[in-house]
Amino acid sequence: MKFLEIIGLAIVVVALGLWGFYYTRWVAFRKKQKKQEKKK
């Protein structure tokens, strides 16, 4: 593999990891909001 290909793959992996992390946090946040709305 070329050096640039390794860097490109690393960036993609990090980007996907961050996206997945924020997506799961956003989903959990939405679920919490729905629970609060039911209490009201």
Helices and strands as residue ranges (DSSP letters): H 3-39
